[in-house]
Structure formats: C-alpha cells, structure tokens
C-alpha cells in the first residue's frame, strides 16, 4: 500500500521516487498522515495556483502553519486583500532597489569566501551560505549588526516541524514568538528613525493614502526574515549541492560565470528548497476521479511538478542549458514569490565570488542530514572538500 507522509525523514532524504509514483499512479492522493490531498502533476499545481477562488491561502500556506499568521501575510491572503498587501510591499521593494544592494551583496560574498581561503574542507552551510544570507538580509532589511547568529538560529527553528507529532513543537512556536518580539523592537526604532532599508519602507509605504497597519508590518517583516534566511539559504545550499554533484556544470560555470543565470533556473527546477505549500478548498472539486470537499486542505507539491516529465523532458537530469520556462521554484499564480529578483541576484553574485576562491570542490557526505520540515527541503550540513 503506497503512502506519502510529508513529515517522514525518508521524504526529506529523497522525495523524488515518491513524487513519481504520485504523478503516475495517484495524481490526486489523500494523505492520512498530513490530513490533506496531494497534487503532484505540473498542470494541476499550476491550475490550482491560478484559481485562488477555489484554492485559498487564507487559512495558511505552510504545511504546518504558525499561530496567528494565516490571513494576515502576503502568502496567507487572497485577492483583493492580497493585491493590496502586494502593492504596498512591492512599493517598499521598489524604494529599496536592487541596484543599491548589488554592490553590497557582491562585497559580502567576496569577504565571506575570502575568509575561507586555504581551507581544504568545510561545511558550506555554516561557513558560507548562512553567513552570506544573514548578512545580505541584514543589509536589505536594516537589522542591527551583532544579532546575526541568534536571528538565523530562530528563523531555522521557525520553519521546522516535529516529524513524530506532525506539528510545530514548543521550541518552534517559541522561536516564532521570539522573532515577533525582535521584529517589533526594530520596527519601533525605524518608525522613530527611518533609514533606507526595507523595514523603514514597509512602515512608510503608502498608495492613495493606504498604508500597512502595525500587524501587517510586523508579520511582513517576520515572514521576510524567515523567507530570507531559510528560502534563500536553503536554495543556496541546494545550488552548491548541485554544483558539487555535477562537476561538468560547475566547470562550465567557473569558466563562464554568465552561465550561472541558467544554472540558477535549472536548480530552481531540479532541486528547489520550496517543496510543498498548502491551500484550503472553498468548494467541492472533482479531480482524477476523486471528490475533494469544501474545507479540505490541499498540498501543492512544487518539487514534484518541477520533475513532471509531462512538462519537462528528462526531468531527473540536471542540465544547465535547459532554460526551464515556467518552473515552480518560486511558486506560481498570485502567490509567486515577491523576492525572486533579489534571490536570483544573490545566488549569482555569491557563486561568482565563491568560484573565484574555490573553483573545484566535491561533497564529502554520502548521506546528508536534512532539515525536518514539511514545507522546505535543504541539508542541515554540506561538507565540501576542496580539490
């Protein structure tokens, strides 16, 4: 009897054989462990993502949701409220434009890589990607220097869940509460003394007299810290894993850094860290012979859709010349990730600088320790040996 438990360590270690069985044999599958339907085919996921009237995010988009978050953030609202939030938040992003950040991002990458020069083996996550992403996040948001390690530790805890109880454990809730307290203090400081950072722009963003209220600023900031650290950090770790496991692709990117643009897109398709997000049905739906009822939760398995051979030929092959248009590495529909531009730029600049110092490396561990999360997938450690 086939089963699919998104909280299982076996799924964390290698979800792709499970995804293929889902797509081929159970394209609309009820998971009793998760208490939700799993959609695994690309076309079904794209259709659901576009149909927000049926597949609502207002009851939360994380597989295991954090308290008091649903219905109040960009990812957990539907239009028209979602459109209002997106407009105001996008306005803040435009104020803190990428051109003003790109130099800082490159400098952070170069400094972080240079500090490792001469080492023959290190954990990429601890020594490079975590330090890089936290520093970039602090520069973009305007968070106080000196808090980097504590903020990262709490953000990583926030996105985890307990595979035994299939729920958030007390330490995960405590991390979320800590982050809200931390963010509220920074927001208060920025309201008193605005700077050219995203938190200041969130606080002041205005369109036709409409502004984000206190709770919206707080939850937007908290969510961006979580997404900036886990989504970007996780994606960087997966990109490094792809580069380490595919030496020809890495050699090509080292010789011609312009290829990193296409390699980033293929990595988002092949091994996205954003694996699964949920929706809640607003009406009954019949799909692949199954009747899904109003009020049921549905999982959109982006990681599976990205490996669907109905959309991407030879999907299990990592090919940086592929140009995978329409991949789901940043979600899709009205809830496509708002931070795509800064994420793409950050990874490109990070590996341009990393490859200048370390053009040749391979991973040491055969079995990787994966973060216990029903939504995201990334290794907790990635030991690289420098050739």
C-alpha positions as CSV (number, residue, x, y, z in Angstrom):
1,X,0.0,0.0,0.0
2,X,1.5,3.3,-1.1
3,X,1.7,6.1,1.5
4,X,3.0,9.7,1.3
5,X,3.8,11.3,4.6
6,X,5.4,14.8,4.1
7,X,6.7,14.6,7.6
8,X,8.7,11.5,7.0
9,X,12.5,11.6,7.1
10,X,12.5,9.3,4.1
11,X,10.7,12.0,2.1
12,X,13.2,14.6,3.3
13,X,16.1,12.4,2.2
14,X,14.7,11.7,-1.3
15,X,11.2,12.7,-2.3
16,X,11.5,12.2,-6.0
17,X,10.7,8.5,-6.3
18,X,7.6,9.2,-4.1
19,X,6.7,12.1,-6.4
20,X,6.9,9.9,-9.5
21,X,4.6,7.3,-8.0
22,X,2.2,10.1,-7.1
23,X,2.2,11.6,-10.6
24,X,1.9,8.3,-12.4
25,X,-0.5,6.4,-10.1
26,X,-2.1,8.8,-7.6
27,X,-2.2,12.3,-9.1
28,X,-4.8,13.3,-6.5
29,X,-3.8,11.5,-3.3
30,X,-5.3,11.7,0.2
31,X,-2.5,11.6,2.8
32,X,-4.0,10.5,6.1
33,X,-0.7,11.4,7.9
34,X,-0.9,15.0,6.6
35,X,-4.7,15.1,6.5
36,X,-4.7,16.7,3.1
37,X,-4.8,16.0,-0.6
38,X,-1.5,15.9,-2.5
39,X,-1.4,17.4,-6.1
40,X,1.7,16.3,-7.8
41,X,1.4,16.9,-11.6
42,X,2.6,20.2,-13.0
43,X,-0.6,21.1,-14.8
44,X,-2.8,20.5,-11.7
45,X,-0.5,22.6,-9.5
46,X,-0.4,25.5,-11.9
47,X,-4.1,25.4,-12.3
48,X,-4.7,25.4,-8.6
49,X,-2.2,28.2,-8.0
50,X,-4.1,30.4,-10.5
51,X,-7.5,29.5,-9.1
52,X,-7.3,31.3,-5.7
53,X,-11.1,31.5,-5.5
54,X,-11.2,27.7,-5.2
55,X,-7.7,27.0,-3.7
56,X,-7.5,29.6,-0.9
57,X,-4.4,30.6,1.1
58,X,-6.3,32.4,3.8
59,X,-6.0,29.5,6.3
60,X,-2.3,29.4,5.9
61,X,0.2,28.3,3.2
62,X,2.8,26.4,5.2
63,X,2.1,22.7,5.5
64,X,2.3,23.2,9.3
65,X,1.2,26.7,10.0
66,X,2.5,29.1,12.6
67,X,-0.1,30.6,15.0
68,X,-1.8,33.9,14.2
69,X,-0.2,34.1,10.8
70,X,-2.9,32.9,8.5
71,X,-5.0,35.6,6.8
72,X,-2.5,38.4,7.6
73,X,0.6,38.0,5.4
74,X,1.2,38.2,1.7
75,X,1.3,34.4,1.4
76,X,-1.8,33.8,3.5
77,X,-4.3,36.1,2.0
78,X,-6.4,36.1,-1.2
79,X,-7.3,38.9,-3.5
80,X,-8.4,41.7,-3.0
81,X,-6.6,41.9,0.3
82,X,-3.6,40.1,-1.2
83,X,-3.4,42.6,-4.0
84,X,-3.5,45.5,-1.5
85,X,-0.6,43.9,0.5
86,X,1.4,43.0,-2.5
87,X,1.1,46.5,-3.9
88,X,2.3,48.2,-0.7
89,X,5.1,45.7,-0.1
90,X,6.2,45.9,-3.7
91,X,6.3,49.7,-3.4
92,X,8.7,49.2,-0.5
93,X,10.9,46.8,-2.6
94,X,11.0,49.4,-5.4
95,X,12.2,52.0,-2.9
96,X,15.0,49.7,-1.8
97,X,16.0,48.9,-5.4
98,X,18.4,46.1,-6.4
99,X,21.0,48.4,-7.9
100,X,21.6,49.9,-4.4
101,X,22.1,46.4,-3.0
102,X,24.1,44.6,-5.7
103,X,27.4,46.1,-4.7
104,X,26.9,45.2,-1.0
105,X,25.8,41.7,-2.0
106,X,29.0,41.1,-4.0
107,X,31.2,42.6,-1.3
108,X,29.5,40.3,1.3
109,X,30.1,37.2,-0.9
110,X,33.7,38.1,-1.7
111,X,34.5,38.8,2.0
112,X,32.8,35.5,3.1
113,X,34.6,33.4,0.5
114,X,38.0,35.1,1.1
115,X,37.8,34.3,4.8
116,X,37.8,30.6,3.9
117,X,40.7,30.7,1.5
118,X,43.3,28.0,2.4
119,X,40.8,25.6,4.0
120,X,40.7,22.2,2.4
121,X,37.3,21.1,3.9
122,X,34.4,23.0,5.5
123,X,30.7,23.0,6.0
124,X,29.3,25.2,3.2
125,X,26.2,26.0,5.2
126,X,27.8,27.0,8.4
127,X,30.9,28.7,6.9
128,X,29.4,30.3,3.8
129,X,25.7,30.3,2.9
130,X,24.4,31.0,6.4
131,X,26.8,33.9,6.9
132,X,26.2,35.3,3.4
133,X,22.4,35.1,3.5
134,X,22.1,36.6,7.0
135,X,24.4,39.5,6.1
136,X,22.5,40.2,2.9
137,X,19.2,40.0,4.8
138,X,20.5,42.4,7.5
139,X,21.7,44.8,4.8
140,X,18.4,44.7,3.0
141,X,16.1,44.9,6.0
142,X,18.3,47.2,8.1
143,X,18.6,44.8,11.1
144,X,21.1,45.7,13.8
145,X,24.6,44.2,13.3
146,X,25.6,41.7,16.0
147,X,22.3,39.8,16.1
148,X,23.0,37.7,13.0
149,X,23.6,34.3,14.7
150,X,20.6,34.5,17.0
151,X,18.3,35.6,14.3
152,X,19.4,32.8,12.0
153,X,19.0,30.2,14.7
154,X,15.5,31.3,15.5
155,X,14.5,31.5,11.8
156,X,15.7,28.0,11.1
157,X,13.6,26.7,14.1
158,X,10.5,28.5,12.9
159,X,10.3,26.6,9.7
160,X,10.8,23.2,11.2
161,X,8.1,20.7,12.5
162,X,8.2,17.6,14.6
163,X,8.1,14.5,12.4
164,X,6.6,12.5,15.3
165,X,3.7,14.7,16.2
166,X,3.4,16.2,12.7
167,X,3.0,19.6,14.3
168,X,5.0,22.6,15.5
169,X,6.8,21.7,18.7
170,X,7.0,24.2,21.6
171,X,10.5,25.3,20.6
172,X,9.3,26.1,17.1
173,X,6.5,28.3,18.5
174,X,8.9,29.9,21.0
175,X,11.2,30.8,18.1
176,X,8.3,32.4,16.2
177,X,7.3,34.4,19.3
178,X,10.9,35.5,19.8
179,X,11.1,36.6,16.2
180,X,8.0,38.7,16.5
181,X,9.3,40.4,19.7
182,X,12.6,41.1,18.0
183,X,11.0,42.5,14.8
184,X,8.6,44.7,16.8
185,X,11.5,46.4,18.5
186,X,13.4,47.0,15.2
187,X,10.2,48.3,13.6
188,X,9.7,50.8,16.5
189,X,13.2,52.0,16.1
190,X,12.8,52.5,12.3
191,X,9.5,54.4,12.8
192,X,11.3,56.8,15.1
193,X,14.4,57.0,12.9
194,X,13.7,55.9,9.3
195,X,16.6,54.7,7.1
196,X,17.0,53.5,3.5
197,X,16.0,49.9,4.4
198,X,13.0,47.6,3.8
199,X,11.6,47.8,7.3
200,X,11.6,51.6,7.1
201,X,9.9,51.5,3.7
202,X,7.3,49.0,4.9
203,X,6.5,51.3,7.7
204,X,6.1,54.3,5.4
205,X,4.8,52.6,2.2
206,X,1.6,54.4,1.0
207,X,-0.6,54.1,-2.0
208,X,-3.5,56.6,-2.3
209,X,-3.5,57.1,1.4
210,X,-3.5,53.4,2.3
211,X,-0.7,52.1,4.5
212,X,0.2,48.8,6.1
213,X,-1.1,48.6,9.7
214,X,1.1,47.7,12.7
215,X,0.3,44.0,12.5
216,X,0.9,43.8,8.7
217,X,4.3,45.5,9.1
218,X,5.2,43.1,11.9
219,X,4.1,39.9,10.1
220,X,5.6,41.0,6.8
221,X,8.9,41.7,8.5
222,X,8.8,38.4,10.4
223,X,7.9,36.4,7.2
224,X,10.7,38.1,5.2
225,X,13.3,37.2,7.9
226,X,12.1,33.6,7.8
227,X,12.0,33.5,4.0
228,X,15.2,35.4,3.6
229,X,17.1,33.1,5.8
230,X,15.5,29.8,5.1
231,X,14.3,30.1,1.5
232,X,17.5,31.9,0.2
233,X,19.8,30.0,2.5
234,X,18.2,26.7,1.5
235,X,18.3,27.5,-2.1
236,X,22.0,28.4,-1.9
237,X,22.7,25.1,-0.2
238,X,20.8,23.2,-2.8
239,X,22.7,25.1,-5.6
240,X,26.0,24.2,-4.0
241,X,24.9,20.6,-3.8
242,X,24.0,20.6,-7.5
243,X,27.4,22.2,-8.4
244,X,29.3,19.7,-6.3
245,X,27.4,16.7,-7.7
246,X,27.6,17.8,-11.3
247,X,31.3,18.7,-11.9
248,X,30.8,19.4,-15.7
249,X,28.2,22.0,-15.0
250,X,30.4,23.6,-12.3
251,X,33.4,23.6,-14.6
252,X,31.3,25.4,-17.2
253,X,30.1,28.0,-14.7
254,X,33.6,28.6,-13.4
255,X,34.9,29.1,-17.0
256,X,31.9,31.3,-18.0
257,X,30.1,32.9,-15.0
258,X,27.4,34.1,-17.3
259,X,26.1,30.5,-17.3
260,X,25.2,30.9,-13.7
261,X,22.0,32.6,-14.7
262,X,20.7,29.5,-16.5
263,X,22.2,27.2,-13.8
264,X,20.2,29.1,-11.2
265,X,17.0,28.5,-13.1
266,X,17.7,24.8,-13.6
267,X,18.5,24.4,-9.9
268,X,15.2,26.0,-9.0
269,X,13.5,23.4,-11.2
270,X,15.7,20.4,-10.4
271,X,16.1,20.8,-6.6
272,X,14.0,23.6,-5.2
273,X,14.1,24.1,-1.5
274,X,10.4,25.2,-1.6
275,X,8.9,21.8,-1.9
276,X,5.3,21.9,-0.7
277,X,2.7,24.6,0.2
278,X,-0.9,24.2,1.2
279,X,-4.3,25.6,0.2
280,X,-7.8,25.2,1.5
281,X,-10.7,24.4,-0.8
282,X,-13.6,26.9,-1.0
283,X,-15.9,24.5,-2.8
284,X,-16.1,20.8,-3.8
285,X,-13.8,19.8,-6.6
286,X,-13.7,16.6,-8.7
287,X,-10.2,15.8,-9.9
288,X,-8.7,12.5,-11.3
289,X,-11.8,10.6,-10.2
290,X,-11.6,11.9,-6.6
291,X,-14.0,14.2,-4.9
292,X,-12.3,16.9,-2.8
293,X,-14.7,18.6,-0.3
294,X,-15.0,22.2,0.6
295,X,-12.8,22.8,3.7
296,X,-10.3,20.1,2.7
297,X,-6.6,21.1,2.7
298,X,-4.6,20.6,-0.5
299,X,-0.8,20.3,-0.8
300,X,0.7,21.8,-4.0
301,X,3.9,19.7,-4.4
302,X,6.0,22.2,-6.3
303,X,9.0,19.9,-6.1
304,X,7.1,17.2,-7.9
305,X,5.7,19.5,-10.6
306,X,9.2,20.5,-11.4
307,X,10.1,16.9,-12.1
308,X,7.0,16.1,-14.1
309,X,8.0,14.6,-17.5
310,X,4.7,15.9,-18.9
311,X,6.2,19.4,-18.7
312,X,10.0,18.9,-18.6
313,X,11.7,16.3,-20.8
314,X,14.2,14.1,-18.9
315,X,13.3,15.8,-15.7
316,X,15.7,13.9,-13.5
317,X,18.7,15.2,-15.5
318,X,20.4,18.4,-14.3
319,X,21.0,20.4,-17.5
320,X,22.1,24.0,-17.2
321,X,21.3,24.6,-20.9
322,X,17.6,23.6,-20.4
323,X,16.1,27.0,-19.8
324,X,13.1,25.6,-17.9
325,X,10.4,28.2,-18.6
326,X,7.5,28.1,-16.1
327,X,9.3,26.1,-13.3
328,X,7.8,26.3,-9.9
329,X,10.9,27.0,-7.9
330,X,9.3,30.3,-6.7
331,X,5.7,29.0,-6.6
332,X,3.2,30.4,-9.0
333,X,-0.1,32.2,-9.6
334,X,-0.9,35.2,-7.5
335,X,1.4,33.8,-4.8
336,X,4.6,33.7,-6.8
337,X,7.4,34.8,-4.6
338,X,8.0,38.6,-4.4
339,X,11.7,38.3,-3.7
340,X,12.6,36.4,-6.8
341,X,14.9,39.2,-8.2
342,X,17.0,39.6,-5.1
343,X,17.2,35.8,-4.7
344,X,18.4,35.2,-8.2
345,X,20.9,38.1,-8.0
346,X,22.2,37.0,-4.6
347,X,22.9,33.4,-5.7
348,X,24.5,34.5,-8.9
349,X,26.8,37.0,-7.2
350,X,27.5,34.6,-4.3
351,X,28.8,31.9,-6.6
352,X,30.7,34.2,-8.9
353,X,32.7,35.2,-5.8
354,X,32.8,31.7,-4.3
355,X,34.1,30.1,-7.5
356,X,36.9,32.7,-7.7
357,X,38.3,31.2,-4.5
358,X,37.1,27.6,-4.8
359,X,36.7,26.6,-8.5
360,X,36.8,22.9,-7.7
361,X,35.0,21.1,-4.9
362,X,33.0,18.0,-4.1
363,X,30.8,16.9,-1.3
364,X,32.1,14.6,1.5
365,X,29.0,13.1,3.0
366,X,27.2,10.3,1.1
367,X,24.1,10.7,3.3
368,X,23.1,14.3,4.1
369,X,21.2,15.4,7.3
370,X,18.0,17.1,6.1
371,X,16.1,19.7,7.9
372,X,12.8,18.3,9.4
373,X,10.3,20.5,7.6
374,X,7.1,19.5,5.7
375,X,7.4,22.6,3.6
376,X,11.0,23.3,2.8
377,X,13.9,20.9,1.9
378,X,17.5,21.7,2.5
379,X,20.5,20.0,4.1
380,X,21.5,20.9,7.7
381,X,25.2,20.4,6.8
382,X,27.0,20.2,3.5
383,X,30.7,19.3,3.9
384,X,32.8,20.3,0.9
385,X,36.2,19.0,0.1
386,X,38.4,21.4,-1.9
387,X,40.4,20.0,-4.7
